[in-house]
């Protein structure tokens, strides 16, 4: 049996949540839509919140039609279906087309299947150890981007902050869904086959006891703020619930006065906890 609890909250000061959490039967998912900086075109009349809601719905339909199919195939089918949902009104080849990270977990009776695409990690309690399933390609691409920006500034002279920012966004968009860049759910269904995917047992000494699906707005509690380690995060989710994790992240964000990353001080935050018992 799988018990699921979840919480999701928009960034303070924002009315729209570009994260999305869902459960369709044995499938649980967390999606994180990519925020579009002010003044940037996307070629699309829809935004990230529309995209994550539509992708979640299409994943649910794929799961209902093909409950035992590989998660990669169902994600590809969902991305393709959302491409059609744009209705021919959008330029889906635009580098800024709406996109989202994906973290999926499916209860399979004696095992769980998982899929992670881009920077929404999956944290697994395996008894004696905790395993984090993550996709590091965005982080690698961003480190490469910062190096390129530093080199460009050194060679061409220091540009004003707005120019540097626009250059950084353009460089990041060039690396999206590219072999030597990073992969994310957008308009290209091939991205699904570049996800980190696999299966783990629900029986035996290294069985999965608990699993946390997180957007990066929640995983910062460990990865940036160091409030606790990954086991501590799982324990907090079990004892106090996902909403408490988000509350603690907001307290730190309010106190440090710094931008969390990129152009945002706060981010939407989502956490889902799956607990397994016989």
C-alpha positions in Angstrom: 0.0 0.0 0.0 1.2 3.5 -0.8 0.2 6.5 1.3 0.7 9.9 -0.3 0.8 13.4 1.3 1.7 16.6 -0.5 1.9 20.4 -0.4 2.6 23.1 -2.9 2.8 26.8 -2.6 3.6 29.7 -5.0 6.5 32.0 -4.3 5.5 34.8 -1.9 4.1 37.7 -3.8 3.0 35.6 -6.8 -0.6 34.6 -7.4 0.1 31.8 -9.8 1.9 28.5 -8.9 4.0 27.2 -11.7 4.6 23.9 -9.8 2.1 21.1 -9.9 1.7 17.9 -7.8 -0.7 15.1 -8.7 -1.7 11.5 -8.0 -3.5 9.4 -10.6 -4.0 5.9 -9.1 -0.6 4.4 -8.5 1.3 7.3 -10.2 2.5 10.3 -8.3 4.2 13.3 -9.9 5.7 16.6 -9.3 6.3 19.2 -12.1 8.1 22.5 -12.0 7.3 25.0 -14.8 10.2 27.2 -15.9 9.5 30.8 -15.0 9.8 33.2 -17.9 11.8 36.4 -16.9 10.0 39.6 -17.6 10.5 41.0 -21.1 11.4 37.6 -22.7 9.3 36.1 -25.6 8.3 32.4 -25.6 6.6 32.2 -29.0 3.6 30.8 -27.1 0.3 32.2 -25.8 0.3 29.8 -22.9 2.4 30.1 -19.8 4.3 27.6 -17.5 1.3 27.1 -15.2 -0.9 26.1 -18.2 1.9 23.8 -19.4 2.3 21.9 -16.1 -1.4 21.4 -15.5 -1.9 20.2 -19.1 1.2 17.9 -18.9 -0.1 16.4 -15.6 -3.5 15.7 -17.1 -1.9 14.0 -20.1 0.3 11.9 -17.9 -2.8 10.8 -16.1 -4.5 9.8 -19.4 -1.3 8.0 -20.5 -1.2 6.1 -17.2 -4.9 5.1 -17.5 -4.4 3.9 -21.1 -1.0 2.1 -20.5 -0.7 1.4 -16.8 2.2 -0.9 -17.2 4.1 0.9 -19.9 7.5 2.4 -19.3 7.4 5.9 -17.7 9.6 7.2 -20.4 7.1 6.2 -23.1 4.2 7.6 -21.2 6.0 10.9 -20.7 6.8 11.0 -24.4 3.2 10.4 -25.2 2.1 13.1 -22.8 4.5 15.7 -24.2 3.3 14.9 -27.7 -0.3 15.3 -26.6 0.4 18.6 -25.0 2.1 19.7 -28.2 -1.2 19.1 -30.0 -3.1 20.9 -27.2 -1.4 24.2 -28.2 -3.8 24.1 -31.1 -1.4 25.3 -33.7 -1.4 28.8 -32.2 2.2 28.7 -30.9 5.7 28.5 -32.3 6.8 25.3 -30.5 10.3 25.5 -32.0 10.9 28.8 -30.1 13.8 28.3 -27.6 11.7 29.8 -24.9 8.6 27.5 -25.3 7.0 26.5 -22.0 8.8 23.7 -20.2 8.9 21.8 -17.0 11.0 19.5 -14.9 9.4 16.1 -14.1 9.6 13.7 -11.1 7.5 10.6 -11.2 7.0 7.6 -9.0 4.7 4.6 -9.7 3.7 1.9 -7.3 4.1 -1.4 -9.2 3.0 -3.9 -6.5 6.4 -5.4 -5.6 8.5 -2.5 -6.9 8.4 1.2 -7.7 9.3 2.8 -11.1 10.8 6.2 -11.1 11.6 9.0 -13.6 13.5 12.2 -13.0 14.0 14.8 -15.8 15.9 18.0 -14.9 16.3 19.4 -11.4 13.4 18.0 -9.4 15.1 15.3 -7.2 13.6 12.0 -5.9 14.8 11.1 -2.3 14.5 7.4 -1.3 14.7 5.8 2.1 16.2 2.4 1.6 16.6 1.5 5.3 20.3 1.7 6.1 20.9 4.4 3.5 19.2 7.2 1.7 19.5 7.4 -2.1 18.9 10.6 -4.1 18.0 10.2 -7.8 18.8 13.4 -9.6 19.5 14.8 -13.0 22.6 16.9 -12.8 22.7 18.1 -16.5 21.0 21.5 -15.8 23.5 22.2 -13.0 26.4 21.3 -15.3 25.0 23.4 -18.1 24.6 26.4 -15.7 28.1 26.1 -14.5 29.3 26.1 -18.1 27.1 29.1 -18.8 28.7 31.0 -15.9 32.1 30.2 -17.2 31.2 31.5 -20.7 29.7 34.7 -19.2 32.9 35.3 -17.2 35.1 34.7 -20.2 32.9 37.0 -22.4 33.1 39.8 -19.7 36.9 39.4 -19.5 37.4 39.5 -23.3 34.7 42.1 -24.2 34.6 44.3 -21.2 32.0 44.3 -18.4 28.5 44.8 -19.7 25.7 46.3 -17.6 23.7 43.8 -15.5 20.6 43.8 -17.8 22.8 43.0 -20.8 24.6 40.2 -18.9 21.3 38.7 -17.8 19.8 38.7 -21.3 22.9 37.1 -22.6 22.8 34.4 -19.9 19.1 33.6 -20.6 19.8 33.3 -24.3 22.8 31.0 -23.7 20.7 28.8 -21.4 17.9 28.5 -24.0 20.4 27.4 -26.6 21.4 24.5 -24.3 17.8 23.3 -23.6 17.1 19.8 -25.0 20.5 19.5 -26.6 22.9 16.5 -26.4 25.6 18.6 -24.7 23.1 20.7 -22.7 20.2 19.6 -20.5 16.8 18.0 -21.1 13.4 19.1 -19.9 9.8 18.4 -20.8 8.8 21.0 -23.4 7.6 20.4 -27.0 10.0 17.6 -28.0 8.9 14.2 -26.9 12.4 12.8 -27.3 13.3 14.5 -24.1 11.5 11.8 -22.2 14.1 9.2 -23.3 16.9 11.2 -21.8 15.3 11.1 -18.3 16.9 9.2 -15.4 14.7 6.2 -15.0 14.6 2.8 -13.3 12.9 0.5 -10.7 13.6 -0.4 -7.1 12.1 -3.2 -4.9 9.4 -2.9 -2.3 10.6 -6.1 -0.6 13.9 -7.2 0.9 16.5 -5.4 3.0 17.0 -2.5 0.6 13.4 -2.0 -0.2 12.0 1.5 -0.6 10.3 2.6 2.7 9.7 6.3 1.9 10.1 8.5 -1.2 10.0 12.3 -1.5 9.4 14.0 -4.8 10.6 17.6 -4.7 10.8 20.7 -6.8 14.0 22.7 -6.4 12.0 25.3 -4.4 11.7 22.6 -1.7 15.0 20.8 -2.1 16.9 24.0 -1.3 16.2 23.1 2.3 19.1 20.6 2.0 21.0 21.7 -1.1 21.3 25.4 -0.4 20.2 26.2 3.2 21.5 23.0 4.9 18.6 22.9 7.3 19.1 19.1 7.6 20.4 16.2 5.6 18.2 14.1 3.2 17.2 11.7 6.0 16.3 14.6 8.2 14.1 15.9 5.3 12.3 12.6 5.0 11.8 12.5 8.8 10.3 16.0 8.8 8.0 15.1 6.0 6.9 12.0 7.8 6.4 13.6 11.2 5.2 17.1 10.4 4.1 16.9 6.7 5.2 18.5 3.5 3.6 21.9 4.4 6.0 22.2 7.3 9.0 21.8 5.0 7.8 24.6 2.8 7.1 26.8 5.9 10.7 26.3 7.0 12.1 27.2 3.6 10.0 30.4 3.6 11.4 31.4 7.0 14.9 31.1 5.8 14.2 32.9 2.6 12.6 35.8 4.5 15.5 36.0 6.8 18.5 36.0 4.5 17.3 38.7 2.1 19.2 37.1 -0.8 18.1 35.9 -4.2 17.8 32.1 -4.1 19.2 31.6 -7.6 19.2 33.3 -10.9 16.7 36.2 -10.9 14.4 35.0 -8.2 14.7 35.4 -4.4 11.8 33.0 -3.8 10.5 30.1 -5.9 7.4 28.0 -6.0 7.9 25.0 -3.7 6.3 21.5 -3.8 6.9 18.3 -1.9 5.2 14.9 -2.0 5.8 12.1 0.4 5.1 8.5 -0.5 5.2 5.9 2.4 5.0 2.2 1.7 3.8 -0.5 4.0 2.8 -4.2 3.6 
